Amino acid sequence: MLEKLFKLKEHNTTVKTEVIAGITTFLTMAYIIFVNPSMLAAAGMDQGAVFVATCLAAAIGCLIMGLWANYPVAMAPGMGLNAFFSFTVVGQMGYSWQVALGAVFLSGVCFFLLSVFRIREWIIHSIPLSLRGGIGAGIGLFLAFIALKNAGIVVDNPATLVTIGDMTSWGAIMACLGFVVIAALFHKQVTGSVMIGILLITAISVLAGQVEMNGIVSAPPSLAPTFAELDIAAAFEVGLIAIVFSFLFVDLFDTSGTLIAVAQKGDLLDKDNKLPRLGRALMADSGATMAGAVMGTSTTTSYIESGAGIAVGGRTGLTAVVVGILFLLSLFLSPLAGTIPAYATAPALFFVAVLMTHSLVKIDWDDITEAAPVVIAAVTMPLTFSITTGIALGFISYSALKILTGRISALNSAMLILPLLFIVKMAFYG
């Protein structure tokens, strides 16, 4: 049955190899079951229900990706997108988390339609590579800022807006220790380095009496506080169009980039250097996003950590199925997830930020019309506490510089229309 489903011999792999690959991938990305609930709790959502929604959305995405698309690519609620959900859409813009979930659902519907009608390629090719890199780095810096805030390393100051916090506090010390442990383990290529760092800091805090341990295993919490609570009707409001677009935009490039990178690493491209069954993979992503929104979590996306499983031999969807099963088993770890303090997940956020800023190496720094918009997009995301604002200012400045320097021919139709829409949005809807 497994051979018929996943074509193991055709992909030169075995059940044992695929299972080991699935376990490896899961260990590298399992930190999300601890980080995502704490991130969305900042939006006022029930942490236990979000924990369940996170595990279920990840499991659904992995199972669809594995059984239908037959790719060793794992899925879960995305980092950066959860921060955008909590701190920008809900925290800064003042929308309820129910409306934000509605926007996530609509972005999933749009992603699904783009995949069905094969418009994805046109959009991908329309956005300059430099802007894509700047947006990725900006989201990374946004996560870094949140990490420093959660650890108490950066605090508010009426004179300078922000300043350094108490570096002798328990949270700050543990966050710094956690980061260097994660980075060192990652350098040593230790599987699950991020999760090990989170659990180590939590264990030290429990032993030191800083955190109360409420157990490790129990029945899953109720999903009722978030299940089917999304407000789709309110998400159709004009002011939320840019929000839906931002969810869609970030997920689109995150998923496309991940699929291409993972496929190249696993030698999964066909003779024309294209990814077979790409449409199925993209629809798995959009389907998981819609399902996740219904259950109560932010956008579900493909994880670059899937490369860890591919590195140990994962080549088929059986790898993703194993990851999905492990996420379902994680439903019974809710007491452990509830024990982990914010300063223990802060190092994970900061480490992800380090990885995301790597995209800046692809920028042509000698061309100011390419470099300046990148810096504008990347810097304004954390400083305005808004991914949407960073994307908007990046697009506007890119097109403006090309036009003013007489290089309007470098702009395609998308780069002429989208900046105008962003200007209208900022002028009339903030």
N, C-alpha and C positions, 0 to 999 in steps of 0.2 A: 504493500500500500504506500509506504514512504517513497519507494523508488518511483512509483507511478505519479505521485503528487509532486515530488521535488526533483526528479531526474538526477539522482545522486551520481550515477556512473557517468552520465554525460558531462557533469561538472567536475568529474575526477575527485569525488569526496566520499566520505562515509558517514553513517549515523553518529558514530563516536566523535568524529572530528566536528560535526555540526553542533552536537550537544556541548562540547568543550568551548566552541566558538560562541555559542549562545550564552553560556555562563560567564565567559570573559567579557562580552559586550555588556551584559547586565551589571556586572560588578563595576564597570567603568562609568555607568550612567545612573546607578541606583541612588546616587545622592539626591536626585530630583524628588524622590518620595519624601525626603526630609525638608528640602529647600522650598518646593512649590507651595505646600500648605502654609508655611510661615510667611511667604511672600504675599499670598492672596488673603491671608488673615488681616494684613494691613489694610485691605479694602473693606473689612468688616464681615468677611465670609467666615462661616463656621469651619474651624481648622480640621476637625475630624472628618466632616463631610468632604472637604477638599482633598484630604488624604485619600479617601476612598475613590473620589472622582479621578484623581491623578493616576492611581493604580489601574483603574478600569479603562480610562482613555488610552493609557500606554498599552495595555493588553489588547484592546480592540485594534489599535493602529498596527501593532506588531503582527497580530493574527491575520489581518487583512493583507498586509504587506507580504507576509510569508506564504499564506495559502493561495492568494490570488495573483499577486505580482511575482512571487517566487524570487524575492531578493533578500539577502542577509542584512537588511537595513532595519534597525530598531527605531521605534517612535515613542515620544512622550511629550508632555507639555514643555514648550520651549523656554529656555532662559532668555531674558531680554524681553520677550513678549509678555511674560508674567509680570515683569517690572513695569512695563508700559501700561498694562491692565490696571495694576494697583495704584501706582504713584502718579501716572499722568491722567488716564481716563477717569478714574475714581477720585484720586487724591487731589489733583490740581484742577481738573475741569469740572469736578463736582457731580458727575453722573453716578447713579447708583450702580452697584455691582450687577444688578439684574439687567440693566440697560447695556452695561459693558459686555455681559455674556451674550446679549442679543446681537451686538456688533461682531463678536467673535463668530457667532453662528452665520451671520450674513457674509462675513469674509470667507468662511468655509464654502458657502453656496457659490460665491463668486469664483473661488479657486476651482471648484468642481466644474463650473461652466467653462472656465478658461481651458481646463484640461480636456473636456469633451470636444470643444470646438477648435482645439489646438492653437489658441491665441498666445499661449505661454511663450513660445519662441520669439514672437514679435515683440512682446513686452521686455523679455530678457535682453534682447539685442538692442532695444531702444534706449536703455539706460546705460550711460557711459561706465566703463569699468572703474574709473577713478571714484565716481560717486558711490558705486556699490561698495568699494573698499572703505570709503569714508563713513558710510552708514554703519557698516559692520564694526568699525573701530569705535564710532560714537556710541553704539549700544554697549560695547565693552566698557567704555569709560563711564557710562551711565550706571552699569552694574558695579563698577569699582567704587563710585561715589556712594551708592547704597550700602555696599559692604563696609566702607569706612564709617558711615553713619550708624549702622547697626552695631558695630563694634565699639562705638563711643570714641573712636580715634579722631573723627571730625565732628564738631558741634557748631551750633549757630552762634553768631556774634553780631550784636547790633551795629558795630562800627565797620567790620570787615565782611559781613555776611556769614563767613565760616572761619573757624580757627581750629587749632589742635585741641583735643580733649585731654582727659587725665590719662596719661600713658602708664600710670602706675595702677590703674584699676584692673580688677580681675579680668573683665571682658576684653580690654585692650591687649593685655599680656597674652591671654589665651588665643585671641584672634591672630596675633603676630606669630605665635608658636605654631598654630594650625597651618598658616600659610607656608612657612618655611618647611614644615613636615611634608605637606602636599607637593610642593615644588621639588623637594629632594627625592621623594618617592617616584614622582613622575619622571625625573631625570634618570633614575635607576630603572625605569620601565617596569615598575611594580604595578600589577593589575589592581584596579580599584583604589588608586592613590587618593582620590578626592574623598571617597567614602571612608577610607581608613582615617584620614585627617579629621573628618567630622566626628566619627565615633571615638577617636582618641581624646579629643578635647572634651567631649561629653563625659567620657569615663573619668578623666582627671577631675572635672568639675563635680561629678557625683562623689568621688572619693574625698574631695576637699570640702564637701558639705555645701557647695555653692548651688547645686541643683538637686532636687528631690527626684529619686527614681521611682516611677510608678509601675514598674514591670517591663517586660519585653514583648510578650505574646498575649493576645486576647482576641475575642470576636471582633470583627470590623465594626467601626462606629456607624451610625445611621447616615444614609445619604440624603434623607428627607429634607434637611435644611437648605440644600442647593439643587436638588433634583427638579428639573423642569421649571425652574424659577426664572429663566431668562425672559427678558422683555423684548421681543423681536419688533413689535409695533413701534415702540419708542425709539428703537435704533434706526428707524427710517427717517428720523429728523434730519433736516438739512445740515445742521452743525455737526452731525455725526458721520457724514459722508467721508470726511478726511480721516476719521478714526478707523472706519471700516477699510478704507484704502491703505492706511498704515499697517493694520494687522495683515492684510492681504499681501502688501508689498514686501514686508519683512519676511513673512512665511514663504512667499514665492521664491525669493532669492536664497533664503536659508535652505529650503528643500532642494532646489535645483543644484546649488553649489555642493550640498552634501552628497546627493545622488551621483553627480559627476565625479567627485573626488573619490568616493567609495568604489564606484565602478572601475575607475582607473587602477586603483590599488588592488582590486580583486580580479583584474583582467576580465571584466564582464561586458566590455564593449564588443559590438559586432565588427565585421570586416570593414564597414564604412565608418568606424569610430563613433557609432551611435549606440544609445542605450536601448536595447529591445524592451518592449512592454513598459516604456516610459509612462504612457498614459495611465496604465493600471497603478503604477507606483504613485503618481501624482493624485489619482483619485482615492488611493488609500489614505494619503495625507489629508485631503479635504474631508473625506468621510469621517476620519478620526477626530478632526477639528469640530465638525458638527455634532458628533456624538459626545465629545468632551464638553461642549458648551451646554448641551442638554443636561448632562450630569453635574456640571458645576466647576469647570476649570478653564483656564485660558488656552490659547491656541496650541494644538498638538502638531508637532513637526518631526521631521527626520533628524536623527542624531549623528553627528560626525564621529561620536564614540564608537559607532558601528565598525569603524576601521580597525578597532582593537580585535574584534572577533574575526574579521577578514584576515588579519595578520597571522592568526593561528590556524587558518584553513577554512573558515566559513565561506561557502560559495552559493548556498541556496536559501530558500525561504524557511527551511527547517531551523536555521539559526535564529531567525526572527520569531518563529513560533516558540522556541525554547525561552527566549527573552519574555515573550508575552505570558507564558505560563509562570515564570518566576515573578512577574509583576502581580499576577493573581495571588500567588502564595504570600506576597508581601502585604496583602490586605490584613494579615494577622499580626503585623508589627506596629500597630497604631500606638501602643503605650510607649514604645521606643521613640517613635516619631514625635510624640508629644513631650518627651523629656528633653530633646535637643534644644539648647538655647540659641538665640539669634547670633551670639558671638561665635558659636561653633559652625554655623553655616556661612558666616561672613567670609572666612578664608576661601571657601568654595566659590563664592561669588567673585571674589577678587581674582582667583586663579583663572576662572572662565574669562574674566575681563582681559587678563594677560594674553590668553590664547586668541581672543577676538581681535585685539589690536594688531595682530600679525599682518592683517590685510593691508596695513599702511606701507608695507615693503613694495607693493605693486604700483605705487603712485609715481608718476613722472614729476619729481620735485623741481625739475628745471623749467617746467612750463607753468607759469603762475596762474594761467587760466584753468589748469587742471588742479594744481595744488591748493589754491586759495579756497575754492568751494569745499574741498575735502576737509580742510581745517575748520571751516565755518560749521559744517555739518557735525563733525566729531566733537567740537568744543561746546557748541550750543546745546547739544542733547543733555549733558549732565548739568550745565550751568542754568538752563531754563527748566530742568527736570521734566523734559518733554521730548520724546523721540519724534513725534509728529513735527514739532517746531524745527528740530534739527534737519529732518528730511526736507521740509518746506524751504528753509533758508539755503540749504545746499543746492536744491534744484533752481531756485530763483537766482542765486549768485552765479551758478554755472552758466545759465543761459544769458544773463546780463553781461558777463565778462566776454563771452564768445561774440555777442552782438557788438559790444563797444570796441572790441579789438578787430572788427572787420572779418570775423570768422563764422559768420552766421551759417555758412554752408556746412559747418561741422555739426549743426543741430538738425536732428530729424523731427518729424511731426510731433512725436510724443514730448520731446524736450522744448517745443514751442508752446504746446497746449497746457501741459501739466504745471509749469511755473505760473501761468496766468490763473489757473484754477486755485493754486495755493495762495496767490495774492488776493483774490476775491475772498477766499475763505478767511484769511487773516484780517482783512479789512472789515468784513461784515460779521464774522462769527468768532473772532478772537483766536 
